[in-house]
Amino acid sequence: MNHESLDGTQKTAILLLSLDQAMAADLLGRLPRDQVERIALAIANAGTVTREQQEAVLSEFKTAFESRPLMQPAGSETARELLERSIDQNEIEPIQERLEERVHAGPFAFLHSRHPDDIRKLIETEHPQAIAVIATKLPSLLASQVLAGLEPSLRVDVLGRMARLGPTDAELLDEIAFILKVRIGQAPLRLGGLSTAAAILRESPPAVSRDLLQSLDQKDTGLAGSLRESMFAFTDIIDIEDDSLGIILHETNSCSWALALKGCSDKLRQRVVRALPAPQGKGLARDIQSLGPLRLSEITAAQQEILRSIHALAAEGDIVLPSKVAATEKSSIRTRKPLKQ
């Protein structure tokens, strides 16, 4: 599909997918509900978007934007003043942080819209010092996802270099960014799809997410259900209530938990371990500690297995999920037998 055949909704979807997800969600929240619904559907149903399509859409937007008269000087102070006049005070700081993040990224801002695996494949053969420089220009979450896919020894080396990294010459940064852009070439972007649409909904105001999913229920129940499931990530387990977490642990394989938690934060590990009876909790902690280096694919597979069980339990009304789109009335928790030994 060429650029000329895209309609306005599809172009808007590509534009939003080229932005930071939180920023895209903020923009979606400001549109009329009927437009939000059409754009979300376009995002969820989008296939692979080519580099030509993305650049054409961004060029069209840039041309339209630049044709408007510049009413006041650009800059961070002007941006701050406009934010203070247009949105709630409590929302200003997160937006300002994201804007500063993009400014800090400099010539590497183009990487912010790419999938972590794409970035990892792009840089993993570079010298560890170059990888460290690039990683410091990524948002913290994106950088952590990229580094998680590196070989353990390389990851340790890169992290050490990041910690010791001093000021970097601007010309060198431009050169590295230019090389990466050339290397990307015409490779397709991982833009559309269910996971991206769900990620944007997760960042949207609760009322926007709820209204949109209710509308989707009437048109495509399957898509709405898939979006609800995708909005709950493995790390969200940390916010599950004790009763629900106990049921989940009872209904899932302890070996899967050891694998799944191997790549998680200490806080999430401790949350799960404390939800078990003391002997079982200590056993799970030992199992996690005893595991050697694992491939990211092994950890992801174990997490997905647990997530499938969680979604099944939620669908049956056995547990309550801490999601923005969870049912307004909590389902009753059925009495269960003691946790598996």
C-alpha positions as CSV (number, residue, x, y, z in Angstrom):
1,M,0.0,0.0,0.0
2,N,1.5,3.3,-1.0
3,H,1.2,6.6,0.8
4,E,-1.4,8.1,-1.6
5,S,-3.8,5.2,-0.8
6,L,-3.8,5.9,2.9
7,D,-6.8,7.7,4.3
8,G,-6.6,10.4,7.0
9,T,-7.2,8.0,9.9
10,Q,-4.4,5.7,8.7
11,K,-2.0,8.6,8.4
12,T,-2.9,9.8,11.9
13,A,-2.3,6.3,13.2
14,I,1.2,6.2,11.6
15,L,2.0,9.7,13.0
16,L,1.0,8.6,16.5
17,L,2.9,5.4,16.2
18,S,6.0,7.5,15.4
19,L,5.8,9.2,18.7
20,D,6.6,8.2,22.3
21,Q,3.6,6.0,23.4
22,A,2.8,8.2,26.4
23,M,2.8,11.3,24.2
24,A,0.6,9.5,21.6
25,A,-1.8,8.5,24.4
26,D,-2.0,12.1,25.6
27,L,-2.8,13.3,22.1
28,L,-5.5,10.6,21.7
29,G,-7.1,11.7,25.0
30,R,-7.7,15.2,23.5
31,L,-9.6,14.0,20.4
32,P,-13.3,13.4,20.1
33,R,-14.4,9.9,21.1
34,D,-15.4,8.9,17.6
35,Q,-12.0,9.8,16.2
36,V,-10.3,8.0,19.0
37,E,-12.2,4.8,18.2
38,R,-11.3,5.0,14.5
39,I,-7.7,5.7,15.1
40,A,-7.4,2.9,17.7
41,L,-8.9,0.5,15.2
42,A,-6.4,1.6,12.6
43,I,-3.5,1.1,15.0
44,A,-4.7,-2.3,16.1
45,N,-5.2,-3.5,12.5
46,A,-2.1,-2.0,11.0
47,G,0.4,-4.4,9.5
48,T,4.0,-3.6,8.7
49,V,4.5,0.0,7.9
50,T,7.4,0.7,5.5
51,R,10.0,3.4,6.0
52,E,8.7,5.2,2.9
53,Q,5.1,5.3,4.3
54,Q,6.3,6.7,7.6
55,E,8.6,9.3,6.1
56,A,5.9,10.4,3.6
57,V,3.4,10.8,6.5
58,L,5.8,12.7,8.7
59,S,6.9,14.9,5.7
60,E,3.2,15.7,5.0
61,F,2.7,16.6,8.6
62,K,5.8,18.7,8.7
63,T,4.8,20.6,5.6
64,A,1.3,21.3,6.9
65,F,2.8,22.4,10.3
66,E,5.4,24.7,8.8
67,S,2.9,26.4,6.6
68,R,1.3,27.8,9.8
69,P,2.7,31.1,10.9
70,L,5.1,31.0,13.8
71,M,3.3,33.0,16.5
72,Q,5.9,33.0,19.2
73,P,9.5,31.9,19.8
74,A,10.2,28.2,20.1
75,G,12.0,26.7,23.0
76,S,11.5,24.8,26.3
77,E,10.1,27.8,28.1
78,T,7.5,28.4,25.5
79,A,6.5,24.8,25.6
80,R,6.2,24.9,29.4
81,E,4.0,28.0,29.2
82,L,1.7,26.4,26.6
83,L,1.4,23.3,28.8
84,E,0.5,25.4,31.8
85,R,-2.2,27.1,29.9
86,S,-3.7,24.1,28.3
87,I,-3.7,21.1,30.7
88,D,-4.1,20.3,34.3
89,Q,-1.2,21.2,36.6
90,N,-0.7,17.6,37.7
91,E,-0.1,16.5,34.1
92,I,2.5,19.0,33.2
93,E,5.6,17.4,34.8
94,P,5.2,13.9,33.1
95,I,4.8,15.6,29.7
96,Q,7.7,18.0,30.4
97,E,9.9,15.0,31.4
98,R,9.1,13.2,28.1
99,L,9.9,16.4,26.1
100,E,13.2,16.8,27.9
101,E,13.9,13.1,27.2
102,R,13.4,13.7,23.5
103,V,15.7,16.7,23.6
104,H,18.3,14.7,25.5
105,A,18.2,12.0,22.9
106,G,19.3,14.5,20.3
107,P,20.1,12.7,17.0
108,F,19.1,9.4,18.5
109,A,15.4,10.4,19.0
110,F,14.5,8.4,15.9
111,L,15.2,5.2,17.8
112,H,12.5,5.9,20.4
113,S,9.7,4.7,18.1
114,R,11.4,1.4,17.3
115,H,11.0,-2.1,18.9
116,P,13.6,-3.0,21.5
117,D,14.6,-6.2,19.5
118,D,15.1,-4.1,16.4
119,I,17.4,-1.7,18.3
120,R,19.3,-4.6,19.9
121,K,19.9,-6.3,16.5
122,L,21.0,-2.9,15.2
123,I,23.7,-2.3,17.8
124,E,24.7,-5.6,19.4
125,T,27.7,-6.1,17.0
126,E,29.1,-2.6,17.8
127,H,31.9,-1.9,20.3
128,P,30.6,-1.9,23.9
129,Q,31.5,1.7,24.2
130,A,29.3,2.7,21.3
131,I,26.5,0.6,22.7
132,A,26.8,2.4,26.0
133,V,26.6,5.8,24.3
134,I,23.5,4.8,22.4
135,A,21.8,3.3,25.4
136,T,22.2,6.5,27.4
137,K,20.2,8.3,24.7
138,L,17.2,6.0,25.1
139,P,14.4,6.2,27.6
140,S,15.2,4.2,30.7
141,L,12.6,1.5,30.0
142,L,13.5,1.1,26.4
143,A,17.2,1.0,27.3
144,S,16.6,-1.7,29.9
145,Q,14.6,-3.8,27.3
146,V,17.4,-3.5,24.8
147,L,20.1,-4.4,27.2
148,A,18.1,-7.3,28.5
149,G,18.5,-9.0,25.1
150,L,22.2,-8.8,25.0
151,E,24.5,-11.6,26.0
152,P,25.1,-11.5,29.8
153,S,28.9,-10.7,29.5
154,L,28.3,-8.0,27.0
155,R,25.4,-6.5,29.1
156,V,27.7,-6.3,32.1
157,D,30.4,-4.6,30.1
158,V,28.0,-2.1,28.6
159,L,26.5,-1.2,32.0
160,G,29.9,-0.6,33.4
161,R,30.8,1.7,30.6
162,M,27.5,3.5,30.9
163,A,28.3,4.2,34.6
164,R,31.7,5.6,33.7
165,L,30.6,7.5,30.6
166,G,31.5,11.2,30.6
167,P,30.6,14.0,28.1
168,T,30.6,12.8,24.5
169,D,31.5,15.0,21.5
170,A,28.5,16.2,19.6
171,E,30.1,15.4,16.2
172,L,30.7,11.8,17.3
173,L,27.1,11.5,18.4
174,D,25.9,12.7,15.0
175,E,28.3,10.3,13.3
176,I,27.0,7.3,15.2
177,A,23.4,8.3,14.7
178,F,24.0,8.8,11.0
179,I,25.6,5.3,10.7
180,L,22.6,3.7,12.4
181,K,20.1,5.6,10.1
182,V,22.0,4.3,7.1
183,R,22.0,0.8,8.5
184,I,18.3,0.9,9.1
185,G,17.8,1.9,5.5
186,Q,14.4,0.8,4.2
187,A,13.8,-1.9,6.8
188,P,10.1,-2.0,7.9
189,L,9.1,-0.6,11.3
190,R,7.3,-2.6,13.9
191,L,4.6,0.0,14.4
192,G,1.1,-1.2,14.3
193,G,-0.4,-4.2,16.0
194,L,-2.3,-5.3,19.1
195,S,0.6,-4.7,21.6
196,T,1.2,-1.2,20.5
197,A,-2.5,-0.3,20.6
198,A,-2.7,-1.8,24.1
199,A,0.4,0.1,25.2
200,I,-1.2,3.4,24.2
201,L,-4.4,2.5,25.9
202,R,-2.5,1.7,29.1
203,E,-1.1,5.3,29.0
204,S,-4.5,6.9,28.2
205,P,-6.8,8.4,30.9
206,P,-9.0,5.7,32.4
207,A,-12.2,7.2,31.1
208,V,-10.8,7.2,27.5
209,S,-9.7,3.6,27.7
210,R,-13.0,2.5,29.2
211,D,-15.2,4.3,26.7
212,L,-13.1,3.1,23.8
213,L,-13.2,-0.5,24.8
214,Q,-16.9,-0.4,25.5
215,S,-17.4,0.9,21.9
216,L,-15.2,-1.8,20.5
217,D,-17.1,-4.4,22.4
218,Q,-20.2,-3.5,20.2
219,K,-18.2,-3.8,17.0
220,D,-15.5,-6.4,17.5
221,T,-15.8,-8.2,20.8
222,G,-12.7,-10.4,20.0
223,L,-10.5,-7.4,19.4
224,A,-11.7,-5.6,22.5
225,G,-11.0,-8.7,24.6
226,S,-7.5,-9.1,23.1
227,L,-6.8,-5.5,23.9
228,R,-7.9,-5.9,27.5
229,E,-5.6,-8.9,27.9
230,S,-2.7,-7.1,26.3
231,M,-3.1,-4.2,28.6
232,F,-2.1,-6.4,31.5
233,A,1.7,-7.0,31.5
234,F,3.7,-9.5,33.6
235,T,5.1,-6.7,35.7
236,D,1.6,-5.7,36.7
237,I,1.5,-8.8,38.9
238,I,3.1,-6.6,41.6
239,D,-0.2,-4.8,42.0
240,I,-2.5,-7.8,42.2
241,E,-4.3,-8.2,45.5
242,D,-3.1,-10.9,47.9
243,D,-6.1,-13.2,47.6
244,S,-5.9,-13.1,43.8
245,L,-2.1,-13.6,43.7
246,G,-2.5,-16.6,46.0
247,I,-5.0,-18.2,43.6
248,I,-2.7,-17.5,40.7
249,L,0.3,-19.1,42.4
250,H,-1.8,-22.1,43.3
251,E,-3.0,-22.6,39.7
252,T,0.4,-22.2,38.0
253,N,3.6,-24.2,37.8
254,S,6.3,-23.2,40.3
255,C,9.0,-24.0,37.7
256,S,7.5,-21.4,35.4
257,W,7.6,-18.8,38.2
258,A,11.3,-19.4,38.7
259,L,12.0,-18.9,35.0
260,A,9.7,-15.9,34.7
261,L,11.0,-14.1,37.7
262,K,14.7,-14.6,36.7
263,G,14.6,-11.5,34.5
264,C,12.5,-9.3,36.9
265,S,13.2,-6.7,39.5
266,D,13.9,-7.7,43.1
267,K,10.7,-5.9,44.1
268,L,8.5,-8.1,41.9
269,R,10.4,-11.3,43.0
270,Q,9.9,-10.4,46.7
271,R,6.2,-9.6,46.1
272,V,5.7,-13.1,44.7
273,V,7.9,-14.9,47.3
274,R,6.1,-13.2,50.2
275,A,2.7,-14.3,48.8
276,L,3.7,-17.9,49.3
277,P,3.9,-19.8,52.6
278,A,7.4,-19.3,54.1
279,P,8.8,-22.7,53.1
280,Q,7.5,-22.4,49.5
281,G,8.7,-18.8,49.3
282,K,12.2,-19.8,50.3
283,G,12.2,-22.7,47.9
284,L,11.2,-20.4,45.0
285,A,13.9,-17.9,46.0
286,R,16.5,-20.8,45.9
287,D,15.2,-22.0,42.5
288,I,15.6,-18.5,41.0
289,Q,19.1,-18.1,42.5
290,S,20.2,-21.5,41.2
291,L,19.2,-20.8,37.6
292,G,22.2,-20.0,35.4
293,P,22.1,-17.5,32.5
294,L,18.9,-17.8,30.5
295,R,18.0,-16.6,27.0
296,L,15.4,-13.8,26.9
297,S,13.2,-16.1,24.9
298,E,13.0,-18.6,27.8
299,I,12.1,-16.0,30.3
300,T,9.5,-14.5,28.0
301,A,7.9,-17.9,27.3
302,A,7.6,-18.6,31.0
303,Q,6.0,-15.2,31.6
304,Q,3.5,-15.7,28.7
305,E,2.5,-19.1,30.1
306,I,1.7,-17.5,33.5
307,L,-0.1,-14.6,31.8
308,R,-2.3,-17.1,29.9
309,S,-3.3,-18.7,33.2
310,I,-4.0,-15.3,34.7
311,H,-6.3,-14.2,31.8
312,A,-8.2,-17.5,32.1
313,L,-8.7,-17.1,35.8
314,A,-9.8,-13.5,35.3
315,A,-12.3,-14.5,32.6
316,E,-13.8,-17.1,34.9
317,G,-14.2,-14.5,37.7
318,D,-11.7,-16.2,40.0
319,I,-9.4,-13.2,40.4
320,V,-9.4,-9.5,40.0
321,L,-6.9,-7.7,37.8
322,P,-5.5,-4.2,38.7
323,S,-6.2,-2.9,35.2
324,K,-7.7,0.4,34.1
325,V,-10.3,-1.7,32.2
326,A,-11.1,-4.2,34.9
327,A,-14.7,-4.8,35.8
328,T,-16.2,-2.1,38.0
329,E,-17.5,-4.6,40.4
330,K,-14.9,-7.1,41.8
331,S,-15.6,-10.7,41.2
332,S,-16.0,-12.9,44.2
333,I,-13.0,-15.0,45.1
334,R,-13.9,-18.7,45.4
335,T,-12.4,-20.6,48.3
336,R,-9.5,-22.8,47.2
337,K,-7.5,-25.7,48.7
338,P,-4.1,-24.9,50.3
339,L,-1.3,-23.9,47.9
340,K,0.6,-26.7,46.2
341,Q,3.6,-28.0,47.9
